[in-house]
Amino acid sequence: MESNIHHKIIIAGGGTGGHIFPAIAIANAMKQLLPATDILFVGAKGKMEMEKVPREGYQIIGLDIAGYNRTSVIKNILLPYKLIKSYFQAKKIINEFKPTAVVGVGGYASFPMLNIAQQKGIPTLIQEQNSFAGKSNKILGKKAKAICVAYDGMERFFPKEVIVKTGNPVRQSITKNNITRQEGVDFFQLNASKKIVFAFGGSLGAKSINETLKQQFQEIVAQGAQLIWQTGTSFFQQAKEAVQGLESQVKVYEFIREMDYAYAAADVIIARAGASSIAELCIVGKPVVFVPFPFASEDHQTHNAMALVQRNAALLVKDSEAQHELIPKIITLMNDTQMCNLMQTNLHELAIKDADISIAKKLIDIAH
């Protein structure tokens, strides 16, 4: 591969860590294969990518774009104006940056950027993380040069000839993680002789997981186990107050940047079923109970989780049943060594560690 080829790549999307971290992994892989590549990120103003991407050393431009607000109709009044404005902004970015290819990773900024690129004949690549494609990607998929997927059967949504099964990209801190359990335990100042439950609801937190833990975390402690709990911003204070007096056994964090240490420390995990989390959990191979977010588009988190449940690689609790089922299921799993071992084996079999490189190679293939 010629290392002096000069590509200019736009990576568009974001909104959650599940879109941002894979996007950064693709960018890093492009830089690894072709160091001279210019990479520009495009996100949505006010979303977490505007802070996370620059921290990784990349430039990002924000579009004035938002999604439809299902909880407050009044907040949608400016939506048509924002959509039109974002299209003009997308056109300006493409005209000025002149990309050789544009990548969409999902999130609000993906659609206008890829749509404009396709109108101008610039090659586009879609990184479809989920087992059930959303409406935007189905529309964009008709003109995409490549669609990188993580699940079988995606020809239900996309033209078969452009689908490439690459898996979902995962941060290098996870794929190359050689942190021991003891190092993970020490990092969180816990007791290595006791079991550890790690609960996280993705980068923004998860209401049903948080509320269940707030009411029932003492049942985990009563089992002689410990808890690492990532709450997200909005629930952090409530959780801190709830665990007062038990801080040596329950560690509460708003956001954990050092996920490699948390995964290393954990014996069992509670998580949402975002594609990014699933890709990471397959690599770390820790027994997991998924609580899929029920309002994700096309209920894709349930589809994602079921792909693992059907292979005895995970358990599932419906969001609406978390209050009654989650903690009993976690306690049962924690004490079932045979089931934990089976899950670990099956998760590792599903792991793909080089998805970022596979996607970057495909991107180089299609770029002008």
C-alpha positions in Angstrom: 0.0 0.0 0.0 1.5 3.3 -1.0 2.1 5.3 2.2 2.4 8.6 0.3 -1.1 8.6 -1.2 -2.9 11.7 0.1 -6.5 11.0 0.9 -8.9 13.5 2.4 -11.5 11.7 4.5 -14.6 13.1 6.2 -16.1 11.1 9.1 -19.6 12.2 9.9 -21.8 11.3 12.9 -21.8 11.0 16.7 -24.3 11.7 19.5 -23.1 8.8 21.7 -19.9 7.1 22.6 -21.2 4.2 20.6 -20.8 6.2 17.4 -17.8 8.4 18.4 -15.4 5.7 19.6 -15.7 3.5 16.4 -15.3 6.7 14.3 -12.1 7.5 16.1 -10.9 3.9 15.7 -11.4 4.2 11.9 -9.6 7.5 11.8 -6.6 6.0 13.7 -6.6 3.0 11.4 -6.5 5.2 8.3 -3.5 7.1 9.9 -1.8 3.8 10.6 -2.2 2.6 7.0 -1.7 6.0 5.2 -0.1 8.5 7.6 -0.5 11.4 5.1 -4.3 11.1 5.2 -6.2 14.3 6.2 -9.2 13.6 8.4 -12.0 15.9 9.2 -14.8 15.0 11.6 -18.3 16.5 11.3 -20.7 16.2 14.2 -23.8 17.9 15.7 -23.3 21.1 17.7 -23.9 20.5 21.4 -23.3 16.8 21.2 -20.5 14.9 23.0 -18.4 14.4 19.8 -17.6 18.2 19.9 -15.7 17.5 23.1 -14.4 13.9 22.6 -13.0 14.2 19.1 -10.6 17.1 19.7 -9.3 15.3 22.8 -8.1 12.5 20.4 -6.3 15.1 18.3 -8.7 15.5 15.4 -10.5 18.5 14.0 -14.3 18.6 14.1 -16.9 20.9 12.7 -20.4 21.0 14.1 -23.6 21.2 12.1 -26.7 23.0 13.5 -28.8 19.8 13.4 -31.1 17.9 15.8 -33.4 15.0 15.7 -37.2 14.9 16.2 -38.0 15.5 19.9 -40.6 12.9 20.9 -41.1 14.3 24.4 -41.6 18.0 23.5 -43.4 19.0 20.3 -42.6 22.7 20.9 -38.9 21.9 20.6 -39.5 20.7 17.0 -40.6 24.1 15.8 -37.1 25.0 14.6 -36.4 21.6 13.2 -37.1 22.3 9.5 -34.9 25.4 9.7 -32.1 23.4 11.3 -32.3 20.7 8.7 -32.1 23.2 5.8 -29.3 25.0 7.5 -27.4 21.8 8.1 -27.6 21.0 4.4 -26.0 24.3 3.4 -23.3 23.8 6.0 -22.7 20.2 4.7 -22.4 21.5 1.2 -19.9 24.2 2.3 -17.8 21.7 4.2 -17.6 19.4 1.2 -16.8 22.1 -1.3 -14.0 23.5 0.9 -12.4 20.3 2.2 -12.8 18.4 -1.1 -12.9 14.8 0.4 -11.8 11.7 -1.5 -14.4 9.8 0.5 -17.0 10.4 3.2 -17.8 7.9 6.0 -21.1 7.8 8.0 -21.0 6.2 11.5 -24.6 7.1 12.5 -25.9 10.0 14.4 -27.5 13.3 13.2 -24.6 14.6 11.1 -24.3 11.4 9.0 -27.3 11.9 6.8 -26.7 15.4 5.4 -23.0 14.8 4.9 -23.4 11.5 3.0 -26.4 12.7 1.1 -24.5 15.8 -0.3 -21.4 13.6 -1.0 -23.5 11.2 -3.0 -25.1 14.0 -5.0 -21.6 15.2 -5.9 -20.4 11.7 -6.9 -18.0 11.4 -3.9 -17.7 7.8 -2.7 -19.4 7.1 0.6 -18.9 4.3 3.1 -21.5 3.5 5.7 -20.5 1.8 9.0 -23.7 0.1 10.0 -23.1 -1.1 13.6 -26.5 -2.7 14.3 -28.2 -5.9 13.3 -31.2 -3.9 12.2 -30.5 -0.9 9.9 -32.2 2.5 10.6 -34.2 4.4 8.0 -31.4 6.9 7.2 -28.9 4.3 6.4 -31.3 2.3 4.3 -31.8 5.4 2.1 -28.1 6.2 2.0 -27.3 2.6 1.3 -28.8 2.7 -2.1 -25.9 4.9 -3.4 -23.1 3.9 -1.0 -19.9 2.3 -2.5 -19.4 0.2 0.6 -21.5 -0.8 3.7 -19.4 -2.3 6.5 -21.5 -4.5 8.8 -21.1 -6.5 12.0 -24.0 -9.0 11.6 -25.1 -11.6 9.0 -28.3 -11.2 7.0 -27.9 -7.5 6.3 -28.9 -7.9 2.6 -32.4 -7.5 4.0 -31.6 -3.8 4.2 -28.8 -3.1 1.7 -27.7 -4.1 -1.8 -25.8 -7.4 -1.4 -22.9 -6.4 -3.7 -21.7 -3.5 -1.5 -21.9 -5.3 1.9 -18.6 -6.2 3.7 -18.7 -8.0 7.0 -16.0 -6.3 9.0 -17.3 -6.3 12.6 -17.6 -3.1 14.6 -14.4 -1.1 15.4 -13.3 -1.0 19.0 -10.9 1.3 20.8 -7.3 0.1 20.9 -7.3 0.4 24.7 -9.8 -2.5 24.6 -8.4 -4.6 21.8 -4.9 -4.5 23.1 -5.9 -4.6 26.8 -3.5 -6.7 28.8 -4.4 -5.3 32.2 -4.8 -8.0 34.8 -7.8 -8.4 37.1 -5.7 -7.4 40.0 -4.6 -4.2 38.3 -8.3 -3.4 37.6 -9.3 -4.1 41.2 -6.5 -1.9 42.5 -7.4 0.9 40.1 -10.9 1.0 41.6 -9.6 0.4 45.2 -11.7 -2.8 45.6 -11.2 -6.2 47.2 -9.8 -8.8 44.8 -11.2 -11.7 46.9 -14.8 -10.5 46.3 -16.9 -10.7 43.1 -17.3 -7.4 41.1 -20.3 -6.3 39.1 -19.7 -3.6 36.6 -22.8 -1.6 35.5 -22.9 1.0 32.7 -25.6 2.3 30.5 -23.4 3.6 27.7 -21.8 7.0 27.7 -25.0 8.9 28.6 -26.2 6.6 31.3 -29.4 4.4 31.4 -32.5 5.3 33.4 -33.9 1.8 34.1 -30.4 0.4 35.1 -29.7 3.4 37.3 -33.1 3.4 39.1 -32.9 -0.4 39.7 -29.4 -0.1 41.1 -30.4 2.8 43.3 -33.1 0.8 44.9 -31.5 -2.6 45.0 -27.7 -2.3 44.9 -27.6 -3.4 48.6 -28.7 -6.9 47.4 -25.5 -7.2 45.5 -23.5 -6.0 48.5 -25.4 -8.5 50.7 -24.0 -11.3 48.5 -20.5 -10.2 49.5 -20.0 -8.6 46.0 -18.9 -5.1 45.0 -20.2 -2.7 42.3 -18.6 -0.4 39.8 -21.4 1.9 38.6 -21.2 4.4 35.7 -24.3 6.5 36.0 -24.0 9.2 33.2 -24.2 12.9 34.2 -27.9 13.3 35.1 -28.0 10.5 37.7 -24.6 10.9 39.3 -25.6 12.9 42.3 -28.6 10.7 43.2 -26.4 7.6 43.0 -23.6 9.2 45.2 -26.2 10.0 47.8 -27.8 6.5 47.6 -24.5 4.7 48.3 -23.3 6.9 51.3 -21.6 4.8 53.9 -20.9 2.0 51.4 -18.3 3.7 49.2 -15.7 1.0 49.9 -17.9 -1.6 48.2 -19.8 0.6 45.6 -17.8 2.9 43.4 -19.9 5.5 41.6 -18.7 7.4 38.5 -20.3 9.9 36.2 -18.2 8.6 33.3 -15.3 6.1 33.2 -12.7 6.9 30.6 -10.5 3.9 31.7 -13.0 1.3 30.5 -10.1 -1.2 30.0 -9.5 -1.2 33.8 -13.3 -1.6 34.5 -13.6 -4.5 32.2 -10.5 -6.1 33.7 -11.9 -5.8 37.2 -15.4 -7.1 36.4 -16.7 -10.6 37.0 -20.1 -9.9 35.5 -21.5 -6.9 33.6 -24.8 -5.0 33.3 -25.0 -3.0 30.0 -27.2 -1.6 27.4 -27.0 -3.4 24.0 -25.5 -0.7 21.8 -23.4 -2.2 19.0 -20.2 -0.6 20.3 -20.7 -2.1 23.8 -21.4 -5.5 22.3 -18.2 -5.4 20.1 -16.2 -4.5 23.2 -17.8 -7.2 25.4 -17.1 -9.9 22.9 -13.4 -9.0 23.0 -13.2 -8.8 26.8 -15.4 -11.9 27.2 -17.1 -11.1 30.4 -20.5 -12.6 31.3 -23.1 -10.0 30.7 -26.8 -9.2 31.2 -28.1 -6.8 28.6 -31.0 -4.3 29.3 -31.7 -3.1 25.7 -32.8 0.5 25.3 -36.4 0.0 24.1 -36.7 3.4 22.3 -33.6 3.0 20.0 -34.7 3.2 16.4 -36.3 0.0 15.1 -35.6 -1.4 18.6 -32.2 -2.3 17.2 -30.6 -2.9 20.7 -33.0 -5.8 21.3 -32.0 -7.3 17.9 -28.3 -6.8 18.8 -28.6 -8.5 22.2 -30.7 -11.4 20.8 -27.9 -12.2 18.3 -25.7 -13.0 21.4 -28.5 -14.5 23.6 -29.2 -17.1 20.8 -25.6 -18.2 21.0 -25.5 -18.6 24.8 -23.2 -15.6 25.0 -25.4 -13.2 27.0 -28.6 -12.9 29.0 -31.3 -10.3 28.4 -33.7 -8.4 30.7 -36.4 -6.2 29.1 -36.1 -2.5 30.1 -39.7 -2.6 31.5 -38.8 -5.7 33.6 -35.5 -4.4 35.0 -36.9 -3.5 38.4 -38.0 -7.1 39.0 -35.6 -9.3 37.0 -32.2 -7.5 36.7 -30.7 -8.0 40.2 -31.9 -11.6 40.7 -30.5 -12.5 37.3 -27.2 -10.9 38.0 -26.9 -12.7 41.4 -27.7 -16.0 39.8 -25.2 -15.5 37.0 -22.5 -14.3 39.5 -22.8 -17.6 41.4 -23.0 -19.9 38.3 -19.4 -20.6 37.4 -20.4 -23.0 34.6 -22.7 -20.5 32.9 -20.0 -17.8 33.2 -17.4 -20.0 31.6 -19.7 -20.9 28.7 -20.5 -17.2 28.1 -16.9 -16.3 28.1 -16.1 -19.0 25.5 -19.0 -18.0 23.3 -18.2 -14.3 23.5 -14.6 -14.7 22.6 -15.7 -16.8 19.5 -17.7 -13.7 18.3 -14.9 -11.2 18.9 -13.4 -9.3 15.9 -10.3 -7.3 16.9 -9.3 -5.8 13.5 -12.5 -4.2 12.3 -11.0 -0.8 12.2 -8.2 -1.9 9.8 -10.7 -3.8 7.6 -12.9 -0.7 7.3 -9.9 1.6 6.6 -8.7 -0.8 3.8 -12.2 -0.8 2.3 -12.2 3.0 2.5 -8.9 3.2 0.6 -10.3 0.9 -2.0 -13.3 3.2 -2.8 -11.7 6.6 -2.3 -11.0 8.6 -5.5 
